[in-house]
Amino acid sequence: MFDLAFFDGEFAERALEFVREHEGLGIAVEFVTSSGQHLDVLEVLTSDEGVRLVTREEWLVFLPYEQIAHVNVSPLKDHRMASFQVVTSVA
């Protein structure tokens, strides 16, 4: 199960590590919801209740942790596209 500690800790660390391993390439992050919706995410803001996602389509989506099925991370090969920004917390 995903939670605040995961996104503020392990996920942020692994995202930075992934960027270093791919020689500074940006990364693409996709959240998949429990209902099967795929969200191409530029930024994640964490809170105790869930995540606020800013998507590439310029949507602001609140997603409770229990509705996150999985998160995909891949290198962003098109340098013209904005890269995912590493996780930050909100009060």
N, CA, C and O atoms as a GROMACS GRO file, in nm:
protein
  364
    1MET      N    1   0.084  -0.119   0.000
    1MET     CA    2   0.000   0.000   0.000
    1MET      C    3   0.088   0.124   0.000
    1MET      O    4   0.193   0.128   0.066
    2PHE      N    5   0.046   0.224  -0.073
    2PHE     CA    6   0.118   0.351  -0.080
    2PHE      C    7   0.075   0.441   0.036
    2PHE      O    8  -0.039   0.435   0.081
    3ASP      N    9   0.168   0.524   0.083
    3ASP     CA   10   0.137   0.619   0.189
    3ASP      C   11   0.234   0.737   0.182
    3ASP      O   12   0.322   0.741   0.097
    4LEU      N   13   0.215   0.832   0.272
    4LEU     CA   14   0.298   0.953   0.277
    4LEU      C   15   0.446   0.918   0.290
    4LEU      O   16   0.529   0.976   0.220
    5ALA      N   17   0.479   0.826   0.378
    5ALA     CA   18   0.619   0.789   0.401
    5ALA      C   19   0.683   0.734   0.273
    5ALA      O   20   0.799   0.762   0.246
    6PHE      N   21   0.609   0.655   0.196
    6PHE     CA   22   0.663   0.600   0.072
    6PHE      C   23   0.697   0.711  -0.027
    6PHE      O   24   0.808   0.714  -0.080
    7PHE      N   25   0.602   0.802  -0.052
    7PHE     CA   26   0.626   0.905  -0.153
    7PHE      C   27   0.728   1.009  -0.108
    7PHE      O   28   0.803   1.061  -0.191
    8ASP      N   29   0.734   1.040   0.020
    8ASP     CA   30   0.832   1.137   0.070
    8ASP      C   31   0.970   1.075   0.088
    8ASP      O   32   1.070   1.147   0.089
    9GLY      N   33   0.977   0.944   0.101
    9GLY     CA   34   1.104   0.878   0.126
    9GLY      C   35   1.153   0.797   0.009
    9GLY      O   36   1.224   0.847  -0.078
   10GLU      N   37   1.115   0.670   0.008
   10GLU     CA   38   1.167   0.574  -0.089
   10GLU      C   39   1.142   0.616  -0.234
   10GLU      O   40   1.231   0.605  -0.318
   11PHE      N   41   1.022   0.664  -0.264
   11PHE     CA   42   0.991   0.701  -0.403
   11PHE      C   43   1.078   0.818  -0.448
   11PHE      O   44   1.134   0.815  -0.557
   12ALA      N   45   1.090   0.922  -0.365
   12ALA     CA   46   1.171   1.038  -0.400
   12ALA      C   47   1.317   0.998  -0.420
   12ALA      O   48   1.382   1.042  -0.515
   13GLU      N   49   1.369   0.915  -0.331
   13GLU     CA   50   1.508   0.870  -0.342
   13GLU      C   51   1.530   0.789  -0.470
   13GLU      O   52   1.628   0.810  -0.540
   14ARG      N   53   1.438   0.698  -0.499
   14ARG     CA   54   1.454   0.615  -0.619
   14ARG      C   55   1.438   0.695  -0.747
   14ARG      O   56   1.503   0.666  -0.847
   15ALA      N   57   1.351   0.796  -0.745
   15ALA     CA   58   1.335   0.881  -0.863
   15ALA      C   59   1.465   0.956  -0.892
   15ALA      O   60   1.508   0.962  -1.007
   16LEU      N   61   1.528   1.011  -0.789
   16LEU     CA   62   1.656   1.080  -0.808
   16LEU      C   63   1.765   0.984  -0.854
   16LEU      O   64   1.847   1.019  -0.939
   17GLU      N   65   1.766   0.866  -0.798
   17GLU     CA   66   1.862   0.764  -0.837
   17GLU      C   67   1.842   0.724  -0.983
   17GLU      O   68   1.939   0.706  -1.057
   18PHE      N   69   1.717   0.710  -1.025
   18PHE     CA   70   1.685   0.675  -1.162
   18PHE      C   71   1.738   0.780  -1.259
   18PHE      O   72   1.793   0.747  -1.364
   19VAL      N   73   1.722   0.908  -1.224
   19VAL     CA   74   1.772   1.017  -1.308
   19VAL      C   75   1.924   1.010  -1.319
   19VAL      O   76   1.979   1.026  -1.428
   20ARG      N   77   1.991   0.987  -1.206
   20ARG     CA   78   2.138   0.976  -1.209
   20ARG      C   79   2.183   0.857  -1.294
   20ARG      O   80   2.277   0.869  -1.372
   21GLU      N   81   2.116   0.744  -1.281
   21GLU     CA   82   2.152   0.625  -1.358
   21GLU      C   83   2.135   0.645  -1.508
   21GLU      O   84   2.205   0.583  -1.588
   22HIS      N   85   2.042   0.731  -1.546
   22HIS     CA   86   2.016   0.756  -1.688
   22HIS      C   87   2.080   0.887  -1.733
   22HIS      O   88   2.032   0.954  -1.824
   23GLU      N   89   2.189   0.922  -1.666
   23GLU     CA   90   2.274   1.035  -1.704
   23GLU      C   91   2.198   1.166  -1.719
   23GLU      O   92   2.217   1.238  -1.817
   24GLY      N   93   2.113   1.195  -1.624
   24GLY     CA   94   2.044   1.324  -1.621
   24GLY      C   95   1.921   1.335  -1.708
   24GLY      O   96   1.859   1.442  -1.713
   25LEU      N   97   1.883   1.227  -1.776
   25LEU     CA   98   1.759   1.233  -1.853
   25LEU      C   99   1.643   1.261  -1.758
   25LEU      O  100   1.647   1.222  -1.642
   26GLY      N  101   1.542   1.327  -1.807
   26GLY     CA  102   1.423   1.346  -1.727
   26GLY      C  103   1.351   1.213  -1.712
   26GLY      O  104   1.386   1.115  -1.777
   27ILE      N  105   1.251   1.211  -1.628
   27ILE     CA  106   1.172   1.090  -1.611
   27ILE      C  107   1.024   1.118  -1.635
   27ILE      O  108   0.975   1.228  -1.612
   28ALA      N  109   0.957   1.015  -1.682
   28ALA     CA  110   0.812   1.019  -1.699
   28ALA      C  111   0.753   0.931  -1.588
   28ALA      O  112   0.801   0.821  -1.563
   29VAL      N  113   0.648   0.981  -1.523
   29VAL     CA  114   0.583   0.907  -1.416
   29VAL      C  115   0.435   0.895  -1.448
   29VAL      O  116   0.368   0.994  -1.479
   30GLU      N  117   0.385   0.772  -1.441
   30GLU     CA  118   0.244   0.746  -1.467
   30GLU      C  119   0.184   0.678  -1.345
   30GLU      O  120   0.233   0.574  -1.299
   31PHE      N  121   0.077   0.736  -1.292
   31PHE     CA  122   0.000   0.675  -1.184
   31PHE      C  123  -0.115   0.600  -1.249
   31PHE      O  124  -0.180   0.651  -1.340
   32VAL      N  125  -0.140   0.479  -1.202
   32VAL     CA  126  -0.255   0.401  -1.248
   32VAL      C  127  -0.347   0.383  -1.128
   32VAL      O  128  -0.304   0.335  -1.022
   33THR      N  129  -0.472   0.422  -1.145
   33THR     CA  130  -0.568   0.414  -1.035
   33THR      C  131  -0.627   0.274  -1.025
   33THR      O  132  -0.612   0.192  -1.116
   34SER      N  133  -0.692   0.247  -0.914
   34SER     CA  134  -0.756   0.116  -0.894
   34SER      C  135  -0.867   0.092  -0.995
   34SER      O  136  -0.906  -0.023  -1.017
   35SER      N  137  -0.919   0.198  -1.058
   35SER     CA  138  -1.022   0.181  -1.162
   35SER      C  139  -0.961   0.170  -1.302
   35SER      O  140  -1.034   0.159  -1.400
   36GLY      N  141  -0.826   0.174  -1.310
   36GLY     CA  142  -0.759   0.156  -1.438
   36GLY      C  143  -0.725   0.282  -1.514
   36GLY      O  144  -0.673   0.274  -1.625
   37GLN      N  145  -0.753   0.398  -1.457
   37GLN     CA  146  -0.720   0.524  -1.525
   37GLN      C  147  -0.569   0.550  -1.518
   37GLN      O  148  -0.508   0.532  -1.412
   38HIS      N  149  -0.510   0.591  -1.629
   38HIS     CA  150  -0.368   0.621  -1.637
   38HIS      C  151  -0.349   0.772  -1.635
   38HIS      O  152  -0.407   0.843  -1.717
   39LEU      N  153  -0.267   0.822  -1.542
   39LEU     CA  154  -0.243   0.965  -1.529
   39LEU      C  155  -0.095   0.993  -1.550
   39LEU      O  156  -0.010   0.945  -1.475
   40ASP      N  157  -0.063   1.072  -1.653
   40ASP     CA  158   0.074   1.112  -1.684
   40ASP      C  159   0.106   1.233  -1.596
   40ASP      O  160   0.052   1.341  -1.618
   41VAL      N  161   0.192   1.214  -1.497
   41VAL     CA  162   0.208   1.310  -1.387
   41VAL      C  163   0.338   1.390  -1.401
   41VAL      O  164   0.444   1.335  -1.430
   42LEU      N  165   0.326   1.521  -1.379
   42LEU     CA  166   0.442   1.610  -1.376
   42LEU      C  167   0.489   1.639  -1.235
   42LEU      O  168   0.608   1.664  -1.212
   43GLU      N  169   0.396   1.637  -1.140
   43GLU     CA  170   0.431   1.675  -1.003
   43GLU      C  171   0.340   1.604  -0.904
   43GLU      O  172   0.220   1.587  -0.930
   44VAL      N  173   0.396   1.563  -0.792
   44VAL     CA  174   0.320   1.498  -0.685
   44VAL      C  175   0.337   1.580  -0.558
   44VAL      O  176   0.450   1.609  -0.517
   45LEU      N  177   0.228   1.616  -0.497
   45LEU     CA  178   0.228   1.682  -0.367
   45LEU      C  179   0.161   1.588  -0.269
   45LEU      O  180   0.046   1.549  -0.288
   46THR      N  181   0.233   1.550  -0.164
   46THR     CA  182   0.182   1.451  -0.070
   46THR      C  183   0.117   1.516   0.050
   46THR      O  184   0.152   1.627   0.090
   47SER      N  185   0.021   1.444   0.108
   47SER     CA  186  -0.043   1.485   0.233
   47SER      C  187  -0.077   1.357   0.310
   47SER      O  188  -0.054   1.247   0.261
   48ASP      N  189  -0.130   1.371   0.429
   48ASP     CA  190  -0.167   1.255   0.508
   48ASP      C  191  -0.276   1.171   0.443
   48ASP      O  192  -0.280   1.049   0.460
   49GLU      N  193  -0.366   1.236   0.368
   49GLU     CA  194  -0.482   1.168   0.311
   49GLU      C  195  -0.458   1.108   0.174
   49GLU      O  196  -0.524   1.011   0.136
   50GLY      N  197  -0.363   1.164   0.098
   50GLY     CA  198  -0.341   1.118  -0.038
   50GLY      C  199  -0.245   1.208  -0.112
   50GLY      O  200  -0.168   1.282  -0.050
   51VAL      N  201  -0.250   1.202  -0.244
   51VAL     CA  202  -0.160   1.282  -0.327
   51VAL      C  203  -0.240   1.376  -0.415
   51VAL      O  204  -0.349   1.344  -0.462
   52ARG      N  205  -0.183   1.494  -0.436
   52ARG     CA  206  -0.235   1.588  -0.535
   52ARG      C  207  -0.142   1.577  -0.654
   52ARG      O  208  -0.021   1.598  -0.641
   53LEU      N  209  -0.197   1.544  -0.768
   53LEU     CA  210  -0.119   1.522  -0.889
   53LEU      C  211  -0.143   1.635  -0.989
   53LEU      O  212  -0.258   1.673  -1.013
   54VAL      N  213  -0.036   1.687  -1.045
   54VAL     CA  214  -0.046   1.781  -1.156
   54VAL      C  215  -0.009   1.700  -1.279
   54VAL      O  216   0.102   1.649  -1.290
   55THR      N  217  -0.104   1.688  -1.373
   55THR     CA  218  -0.082   1.602  -1.489
   55THR      C  219  -0.031   1.682  -1.609
   55THR      O  220  -0.038   1.805  -1.611
   56ARG      N  221   0.020   1.610  -1.706
   56ARG     CA  222   0.070   1.672  -1.829
   56ARG      C  223  -0.045   1.743  -1.903
   56ARG      O  224  -0.020   1.837  -1.979
   57GLU      N  225  -0.169   1.699  -1.881
   57GLU     CA  226  -0.286   1.762  -1.944
   57GLU      C  227  -0.334   1.884  -1.866
   57GLU      O  228  -0.439   1.940  -1.894
   58GLU      N  229  -0.254   1.925  -1.765
   58GLU     CA  230  -0.282   2.041  -1.679
   58GLU      C  231  -0.406   2.020  -1.592
   58GLU      O  232  -0.480   2.115  -1.566
   59TRP      N  233  -0.427   1.899  -1.546
   59TRP     CA  234  -0.531   1.869  -1.449
   59TRP      C  235  -0.467   1.870  -1.311
   59TRP      O  236  -0.349   1.837  -1.296
   60LEU      N  237  -0.544   1.907  -1.212
   60LEU     CA  238  -0.506   1.891  -1.073
   60LEU      C  239  -0.598   1.784  -1.016
   60LEU      O  240  -0.720   1.804  -1.009
   61VAL      N  241  -0.541   1.670  -0.976
   61VAL     CA  242  -0.619   1.554  -0.932
   61VAL      C  243  -0.580   1.518  -0.790
   61VAL      O  244  -0.462   1.506  -0.760
   62PHE      N  245  -0.680   1.501  -0.701
   62PHE     CA  246  -0.653   1.447  -0.568
   62PHE      C  247  -0.684   1.298  -0.572
   62PHE      O  248  -0.791   1.257  -0.617
   63LEU      N  249  -0.588   1.218  -0.525
   63LEU     CA  250  -0.605   1.073  -0.528
   63LEU      C  251  -0.572   1.016  -0.391
   63LEU      O  252  -0.456   1.023  -0.348
   64PRO      N  253  -0.671   0.960  -0.320
   64PRO     CA  254  -0.641   0.896  -0.192
   64PRO      C  255  -0.544   0.781  -0.214
   64PRO      O  256  -0.549   0.715  -0.318
   65TYR      N  257  -0.456   0.756  -0.119
   65TYR     CA  258  -0.355   0.650  -0.133
   65TYR      C  259  -0.415   0.515  -0.169
   65TYR      O  260  -0.358   0.442  -0.250
   66GLU      N  261  -0.529   0.482  -0.111
   66GLU     CA  262  -0.587   0.349  -0.136
   66GLU      C  263  -0.638   0.333  -0.280
   66GLU      O  264  -0.669   0.221  -0.321
   67GLN      N  265  -0.648   0.442  -0.356
   67GLN     CA  266  -0.693   0.432  -0.495
   67GLN      C  267  -0.577   0.424  -0.595
   67GLN      O  268  -0.600   0.424  -0.716
   68ILE      N  269  -0.453   0.419  -0.545
   68ILE     CA  270  -0.337   0.406  -0.634
   68ILE      C  271  -0.306   0.258  -0.652
   68ILE      O  272  -0.273   0.188  -0.556
   69ALA      N  273  -0.318   0.209  -0.775
   69ALA     CA  274  -0.289   0.068  -0.804
   69ALA      C  275  -0.138   0.048  -0.820
   69ALA      O  276  -0.081  -0.041  -0.757
   70HIS      N  277  -0.075   0.130  -0.903
   70HIS     CA  278   0.070   0.125  -0.917
   70HIS      C  279   0.122   0.253  -0.984
   70HIS      O  280   0.046   0.334  -1.036
   71VAL      N  281   0.255   0.267  -0.980
   71VAL     CA  282   0.322   0.384  -1.035
   71VAL      C  283   0.432   0.335  -1.129
   71VAL      O  284   0.515   0.252  -1.091
   72ASN      N  285   0.430   0.385  -1.253
   72ASN     CA  286   0.532   0.350  -1.352
   72ASN      C  287   0.630   0.466  -1.367
   72ASN      O  288   0.590   0.582  -1.374
   73VAL      N  289   0.759   0.434  -1.373
   73VAL     CA  290   0.863   0.534  -1.396
   73VAL      C  291   0.946   0.489  -1.514
   73VAL      O  292   0.987   0.373  -1.521
   74SER      N  293   0.972   0.580  -1.607
   74SER     CA  294   1.054   0.548  -1.724
   74SER      C  295   1.135   0.670  -1.764
   74SER      O  296   1.100   0.783  -1.730
   75PRO      N  297   1.246   0.649  -1.839
   75PRO     CA  298   1.324   0.764  -1.886
   75PRO      C  299   1.243   0.844  -1.988
   75PRO      O  300   1.170   0.787  -2.068
   76LEU      N  301   1.258   0.974  -1.983
   76LEU     CA  302   1.189   1.062  -2.076
   76LEU      C  303   1.285   1.088  -2.192
   76LEU      O  304   1.382   1.162  -2.177
   77LYS      N  305   1.256   1.029  -2.306
   77LYS     CA  306   1.349   1.035  -2.419
   77LYS      C  307   1.332   1.161  -2.503
   77LYS      O  308   1.425   1.201  -2.574
   78ASP      N  309   1.217   1.224  -2.496
   78ASP     CA  310   1.194   1.347  -2.572
   78ASP      C  311   1.228   1.465  -2.481
   78ASP      O  312   1.152   1.497  -2.390
   79HIS      N  313   1.342   1.529  -2.505
   79HIS     CA  314   1.389   1.637  -2.419
   79HIS      C  315   1.304   1.763  -2.428
   79HIS      O  316   1.319   1.854  -2.347
   80ARG      N  317   1.214   1.769  -2.526
   80ARG     CA  318   1.127   1.886  -2.539
   80ARG      C  319   1.011   1.881  -2.440
   80ARG      O  320   0.946   1.983  -2.416
   81MET      N  321   0.986   1.765  -2.382
   81MET     CA  322   0.876   1.749  -2.287
   81MET      C  323   0.924   1.778  -2.145
   81MET      O  324   1.039   1.751  -2.111
   82ALA      N  325   0.837   1.834  -2.066
   82ALA     CA  326   0.871   1.862  -1.926
   82ALA      C  327   0.890   1.732  -1.850
   82ALA      O  328   0.816   1.635  -1.870
   83SER      N  329   0.989   1.731  -1.762
   83SER     CA  330   1.017   1.613  -1.680
   83SER      C  331   0.938   1.619  -1.551
   83SER      O  332   0.898   1.726  -1.504
   84PHE      N  333   0.916   1.502  -1.494
   84PHE     CA  334   0.854   1.489  -1.362
   84PHE      C  335   0.939   1.563  -1.258
   84PHE      O  336   1.062   1.557  -1.262
   85GLN      N  337   0.874   1.631  -1.165
   85GLN     CA  338   0.942   1.698  -1.055
   85GLN      C  339   0.935   1.610  -0.931
   85GLN      O  340   0.830   1.554  -0.901
   86VAL      N  341   1.045   1.599  -0.862
   86VAL     CA  342   1.054   1.511  -0.744
   86VAL      C  343   0.954   1.556  -0.638
   86VAL      O  344   0.924   1.675  -0.625
   87VAL      N  345   0.902   1.460  -0.565
   87VAL     CA  346   0.795   1.474  -0.467
   87VAL      C  347   0.824   1.581  -0.362
   87VAL      O  348   0.937   1.595  -0.316
   88THR      N  349   0.720   1.656  -0.326
   88THR     CA  350   0.727   1.750  -0.214
   88THR      C  351   0.604   1.729  -0.126
   88THR      O  352   0.503   1.676  -0.172
   89SER      N  353   0.613   1.768  -0.002
   89SER     CA  354   0.500   1.754   0.091
   89SER      C  355   0.427   1.885   0.107
   89SER      O  356   0.485   1.993   0.089
   90VAL      N  357   0.298   1.876   0.140
   90VAL     CA  358   0.217   1.991   0.174
   90VAL      C  359   0.162   1.973   0.313
   90VAL      O  360   0.147   1.860   0.360
   91ALA      N  361   0.133   2.080   0.378
   91ALA     CA  362   0.081   2.071   0.515
   91ALA      C  363  -0.062   2.027   0.518
   91ALA      O  364  -0.121   2.015   0.625
   0.00000   0.00000   0.00000
